[in-house]
Amino acid sequence: GGDSPPQPRAFLPPNGTGADGGGAIVGIATGPGSGGPRPTDALTGQAMALSALARVTKWFAVIDVFIVIVEAVLSTATEELLGVYRLLVLIALLPPILGYVGASWLHSRLVGTYLVYCGLMIGYSAYITYTEPSIWKLLLLLLEVYMARIVMRFFMWLHRLSAMERGVVVTELMAHGRMSLAPW
């Protein structure tokens, strides 16, 4: 007959190649009588890469929360500014938390919010390194740049997924126990 079963859609990362440098990565079997998408035995390259980037992004968000808390504790804010400073610390904690949740559920807008925060932290770290130079502040600046680079890669990959592709990847990761709020 002329009717062949529909082929699974190939998912490609943003650079257009598979995670191993090869071509398309196929991971979901579909077709008549298949009951819709069903996870294959092993994670696809795309799901594995997204899972790894999500895990790294979650760890970076934890690091950023730690940095904000340490910065708040070590700050020399005056009594007059203490109330405003506490509010700023609470506001500064929000984007890493949103990034953590966004990475946990592959939500590009929440990861995008965290990416903007990473850019602001690079600016802040550059300013602090310029005004009060030290090797530790320079290392923190370099760490922020590296973290922003990885988060940007993750965000770009998520942003290019259609809603259907995102749903398929989320389903696949959930079926393999890879979707959780834990960073490991």
Short mmCIF file of the C-alpha atoms (twelve columns), coordinates in Angstrom:
data_MODEL
# 
_entry.id   MODEL 
# 
loop_
_atom_site.group_PDB 
_atom_site.id 
_atom_site.type_symbol 
_atom_site.label_atom_id 
_atom_site.label_alt_id 
_atom_site.label_comp_id 
_atom_site.label_asym_id 
_atom_site.label_seq_id 
_atom_site.Cartn_x 
_atom_site.Cartn_y 
_atom_site.Cartn_z 
_atom_site.pdbx_PDB_model_num 
ATOM 1   C CA . GLY A 1   0.000  0.000  0.000  1 
ATOM 2   C CA . GLY A 2   0.908  3.609  -0.402 1 
ATOM 3   C CA . ASP A 3   0.305  4.497  3.222  1 
ATOM 4   C CA . SER A 4   3.392  4.143  5.352  1 
ATOM 5   C CA . PRO A 5   3.350  4.810  9.090  1 
ATOM 6   C CA . PRO A 6   4.357  8.333  10.099 1 
ATOM 7   C CA . GLN A 7   8.035  8.654  10.867 1 
ATOM 8   C CA . PRO A 8   9.156  10.029 14.210 1 
ATOM 9   C CA . ARG A 9   10.227 13.652 14.075 1 
ATOM 10  C CA . ALA A 10  13.976 14.093 14.350 1 
ATOM 11  C CA . PHE A 11  15.112 16.494 17.032 1 
ATOM 12  C CA . LEU A 12  18.304 18.437 16.476 1 
ATOM 13  C CA . PRO A 13  20.197 20.572 18.951 1 
ATOM 14  C CA . PRO A 14  20.762 24.242 18.063 1 
ATOM 15  C CA . ASN A 15  24.001 23.539 16.187 1 
ATOM 16  C CA . GLY A 16  22.119 21.184 13.834 1 
ATOM 17  C CA . THR A 17  24.000 18.013 14.696 1 
ATOM 18  C CA . GLY A 18  23.409 15.196 17.089 1 
ATOM 19  C CA . ALA A 19  24.959 15.155 20.539 1 
ATOM 20  C CA . ASP A 20  27.643 12.831 19.226 1 
ATOM 21  C CA . GLY A 21  28.339 15.021 16.184 1 
ATOM 22  C CA . GLY A 22  26.196 12.807 13.971 1 
ATOM 23  C CA . GLY A 23  22.916 13.598 12.280 1 
ATOM 24  C CA . ALA A 24  19.406 13.555 13.625 1 
ATOM 25  C CA . ILE A 25  18.542 12.129 16.982 1 
ATOM 26  C CA . VAL A 26  15.344 10.096 17.049 1 
ATOM 27  C CA . GLY A 27  13.885 9.039  20.353 1 
ATOM 28  C CA . ILE A 28  10.143 8.716  20.264 1 
ATOM 29  C CA . ALA A 29  8.302  6.001  18.390 1 
ATOM 30  C CA . THR A 30  4.942  6.955  16.911 1 
ATOM 31  C CA . GLY A 31  2.571  5.411  14.486 1 
ATOM 32  C CA . PRO A 32  -0.801 3.767  14.117 1 
ATOM 33  C CA . GLY A 33  -1.569 1.463  16.987 1 
ATOM 34  C CA . SER A 34  1.363  2.700  19.022 1 
ATOM 35  C CA . GLY A 35  -0.853 4.639  21.418 1 
ATOM 36  C CA . GLY A 36  0.993  7.848  20.620 1 
ATOM 37  C CA . PRO A 37  4.482  8.715  21.751 1 
ATOM 38  C CA . ARG A 38  6.171  6.115  23.889 1 
ATOM 39  C CA . PRO A 39  9.639  6.324  25.383 1 
ATOM 40  C CA . THR A 40  12.296 4.172  23.823 1 
ATOM 41  C CA . ASP A 41  14.516 2.022  26.018 1 
ATOM 42  C CA . ALA A 42  17.350 4.555  26.196 1 
ATOM 43  C CA . LEU A 43  17.225 8.308  26.393 1 
ATOM 44  C CA . THR A 44  17.760 10.095 23.106 1 
ATOM 45  C CA . GLY A 45  20.817 12.238 22.665 1 
ATOM 46  C CA . GLN A 46  18.669 15.347 22.868 1 
ATOM 47  C CA . ALA A 47  17.003 14.305 26.102 1 
ATOM 48  C CA . MET A 48  20.368 13.358 27.604 1 
ATOM 49  C CA . ALA A 49  21.908 16.691 26.592 1 
ATOM 50  C CA . LEU A 50  18.940 18.691 27.877 1 
ATOM 51  C CA . SER A 51  19.002 16.721 31.113 1 
ATOM 52  C CA . ALA A 52  22.721 17.440 31.554 1 
ATOM 53  C CA . LEU A 53  22.319 21.151 30.761 1 
ATOM 54  C CA . ALA A 54  19.345 21.348 33.125 1 
ATOM 55  C CA . ARG A 55  21.378 19.706 35.896 1 
ATOM 56  C CA . VAL A 56  24.290 22.114 35.389 1 
ATOM 57  C CA . THR A 57  21.940 25.110 35.274 1 
ATOM 58  C CA . LYS A 58  20.337 24.002 38.532 1 
ATOM 59  C CA . TRP A 59  23.755 23.744 40.192 1 
ATOM 60  C CA . PHE A 60  24.662 27.204 38.876 1 
ATOM 61  C CA . ALA A 61  21.438 28.592 40.330 1 
ATOM 62  C CA . VAL A 62  22.342 27.043 43.700 1 
ATOM 63  C CA . ILE A 63  25.799 28.647 43.452 1 
ATOM 64  C CA . ASP A 64  24.210 32.019 42.665 1 
ATOM 65  C CA . VAL A 65  21.895 31.754 45.670 1 
ATOM 66  C CA . PHE A 66  24.933 30.958 47.818 1 
ATOM 67  C CA . ILE A 67  26.831 33.941 46.349 1 
ATOM 68  C CA . VAL A 68  23.916 36.296 47.077 1 
ATOM 69  C CA . ILE A 69  23.640 35.047 50.657 1 
ATOM 70  C CA . VAL A 70  27.400 35.356 51.248 1 
ATOM 71  C CA . GLU A 71  27.355 38.836 49.703 1 
ATOM 72  C CA . ALA A 72  24.501 39.806 52.032 1 
ATOM 73  C CA . VAL A 73  26.263 38.454 55.123 1 
ATOM 74  C CA . LEU A 74  29.607 40.060 54.282 1 
ATOM 75  C CA . SER A 75  28.097 43.364 53.212 1 
ATOM 76  C CA . THR A 76  28.893 46.501 55.133 1 
ATOM 77  C CA . ALA A 77  25.487 48.117 54.639 1 
ATOM 78  C CA . THR A 78  24.798 50.958 57.024 1 
ATOM 79  C CA . GLU A 79  21.871 50.870 59.424 1 
ATOM 80  C CA . GLU A 80  19.999 53.405 57.285 1 
ATOM 81  C CA . LEU A 81  20.220 51.211 54.198 1 
ATOM 82  C CA . LEU A 82  19.744 47.880 55.945 1 
ATOM 83  C CA . GLY A 83  15.991 47.601 55.210 1 
ATOM 84  C CA . VAL A 84  16.424 48.510 51.545 1 
ATOM 85  C CA . TYR A 85  19.408 46.173 51.300 1 
ATOM 86  C CA . ARG A 86  17.404 43.243 52.688 1 
ATOM 87  C CA . LEU A 87  14.732 43.895 50.074 1 
ATOM 88  C CA . LEU A 88  17.387 43.924 47.339 1 
ATOM 89  C CA . VAL A 89  18.786 40.621 48.607 1 
ATOM 90  C CA . LEU A 90  15.315 39.068 48.484 1 
ATOM 91  C CA . ILE A 91  14.843 40.381 44.951 1 
ATOM 92  C CA . ALA A 92  18.299 39.069 43.950 1 
ATOM 93  C CA . LEU A 93  17.378 35.586 45.212 1 
ATOM 94  C CA . LEU A 94  14.300 35.373 42.981 1 
ATOM 95  C CA . PRO A 95  15.921 34.949 39.510 1 
ATOM 96  C CA . PRO A 96  18.211 32.047 40.516 1 
ATOM 97  C CA . ILE A 97  15.229 30.326 42.124 1 
ATOM 98  C CA . LEU A 98  13.189 30.879 38.945 1 
ATOM 99  C CA . GLY A 99  16.107 29.552 36.892 1 
ATOM 100 C CA . TYR A 100 16.288 26.478 39.098 1 
ATOM 101 C CA . VAL A 101 12.589 25.749 38.656 1 
ATOM 102 C CA . GLY A 102 12.781 26.546 34.927 1 
ATOM 103 C CA . ALA A 103 15.692 24.140 34.490 1 
ATOM 104 C CA . SER A 104 13.818 21.489 36.450 1 
ATOM 105 C CA . TRP A 105 10.776 21.670 34.152 1 
ATOM 106 C CA . LEU A 106 12.508 22.813 30.918 1 
ATOM 107 C CA . HIS A 107 10.654 26.149 30.939 1 
ATOM 108 C CA . SER A 108 12.462 28.593 28.645 1 
ATOM 109 C CA . ARG A 109 10.954 31.812 30.065 1 
ATOM 110 C CA . LEU A 110 12.083 31.026 33.593 1 
ATOM 111 C CA . VAL A 111 15.530 30.059 32.327 1 
ATOM 112 C CA . GLY A 112 15.536 33.305 30.302 1 
ATOM 113 C CA . THR A 113 14.857 35.277 33.485 1 
ATOM 114 C CA . TYR A 114 17.826 33.576 35.080 1 
ATOM 115 C CA . LEU A 115 19.946 34.326 31.999 1 
ATOM 116 C CA . VAL A 116 19.151 38.048 32.304 1 
ATOM 117 C CA . TYR A 117 20.148 37.836 35.971 1 
ATOM 118 C CA . CYS A 118 23.445 36.180 34.959 1 
ATOM 119 C CA . GLY A 119 24.115 39.102 32.613 1 
ATOM 120 C CA . LEU A 120 23.403 41.580 35.398 1 
ATOM 121 C CA . MET A 121 25.693 39.651 37.739 1 
ATOM 122 C CA . ILE A 122 28.489 39.841 35.165 1 
ATOM 123 C CA . GLY A 123 28.058 43.616 35.081 1 
ATOM 124 C CA . TYR A 124 27.972 43.832 38.867 1 
ATOM 125 C CA . SER A 125 31.020 41.573 39.247 1 
ATOM 126 C CA . ALA A 126 32.911 43.580 36.621 1 
ATOM 127 C CA . TYR A 127 32.113 46.813 38.467 1 
ATOM 128 C CA . ILE A 128 33.157 45.393 41.847 1 
ATOM 129 C CA . THR A 129 36.341 43.926 40.341 1 
ATOM 130 C CA . TYR A 130 37.168 47.317 38.798 1 
ATOM 131 C CA . THR A 131 36.473 49.363 41.948 1 
ATOM 132 C CA . GLU A 132 38.047 46.953 44.449 1 
ATOM 133 C CA . PRO A 133 40.463 44.722 42.516 1 
ATOM 134 C CA . SER A 134 41.340 41.347 43.965 1 
ATOM 135 C CA . ILE A 135 42.078 37.929 42.555 1 
ATOM 136 C CA . TRP A 136 38.959 36.453 44.212 1 
ATOM 137 C CA . LYS A 137 36.679 39.035 42.625 1 
ATOM 138 C CA . LEU A 138 38.291 38.410 39.258 1 
ATOM 139 C CA . LEU A 139 37.769 34.658 39.673 1 
ATOM 140 C CA . LEU A 140 34.140 35.274 40.617 1 
ATOM 141 C CA . LEU A 141 33.725 37.395 37.473 1 
ATOM 142 C CA . LEU A 142 35.190 34.608 35.326 1 
ATOM 143 C CA . LEU A 143 32.904 32.081 37.023 1 
ATOM 144 C CA . GLU A 144 29.868 34.281 36.298 1 
ATOM 145 C CA . VAL A 145 30.870 34.543 32.618 1 
ATOM 146 C CA . TYR A 146 31.267 30.768 32.352 1 
ATOM 147 C CA . MET A 147 27.943 30.166 34.101 1 
ATOM 148 C CA . ALA A 148 26.164 32.643 31.810 1 
ATOM 149 C CA . ARG A 149 27.622 30.917 28.751 1 
ATOM 150 C CA . ILE A 150 26.237 27.523 29.790 1 
ATOM 151 C CA . VAL A 151 22.853 28.975 30.802 1 
ATOM 152 C CA . MET A 152 22.668 30.777 27.436 1 
ATOM 153 C CA . ARG A 153 23.343 27.530 25.580 1 
ATOM 154 C CA . PHE A 154 20.588 25.813 27.586 1 
ATOM 155 C CA . PHE A 155 18.173 28.708 27.044 1 
ATOM 156 C CA . MET A 156 18.803 28.784 23.283 1 
ATOM 157 C CA . TRP A 157 18.217 25.057 23.047 1 
ATOM 158 C CA . LEU A 158 14.989 25.258 25.048 1 
ATOM 159 C CA . HIS A 159 13.812 28.303 23.110 1 
ATOM 160 C CA . ARG A 160 14.132 26.412 19.814 1 
ATOM 161 C CA . LEU A 161 11.973 23.510 20.981 1 
ATOM 162 C CA . SER A 162 8.362  23.590 19.880 1 
ATOM 163 C CA . ALA A 163 5.723  22.925 22.516 1 
ATOM 164 C CA . MET A 164 5.276  19.416 21.119 1 
ATOM 165 C CA . GLU A 165 9.009  18.672 21.174 1 
ATOM 166 C CA . ARG A 166 9.295  20.001 24.722 1 
ATOM 167 C CA . GLY A 167 6.380  17.806 25.796 1 
ATOM 168 C CA . VAL A 168 7.983  14.751 24.201 1 
ATOM 169 C CA . VAL A 169 11.323 15.424 25.922 1 
ATOM 170 C CA . VAL A 170 9.633  16.062 29.276 1 
ATOM 171 C CA . THR A 171 7.640  12.839 28.908 1 
ATOM 172 C CA . GLU A 172 10.792 10.929 28.016 1 
ATOM 173 C CA . LEU A 173 12.758 12.361 30.946 1 
ATOM 174 C CA . MET A 174 9.892  11.658 33.345 1 
ATOM 175 C CA . ALA A 175 9.656  8.072  32.097 1 
ATOM 176 C CA . HIS A 176 13.349 7.624  32.888 1 
ATOM 177 C CA . GLY A 177 13.180 9.368  36.270 1 
ATOM 178 C CA . ARG A 178 15.278 12.338 35.130 1 
ATOM 179 C CA . MET A 179 12.739 15.106 35.853 1 
ATOM 180 C CA . SER A 180 13.017 16.291 39.425 1 
ATOM 181 C CA . LEU A 181 13.690 19.338 41.503 1 
ATOM 182 C CA . ALA A 182 16.895 17.760 42.835 1 
ATOM 183 C CA . PRO A 183 20.023 19.104 41.139 1 
ATOM 184 C CA . TRP A 184 21.636 15.664 40.824 1 
# 
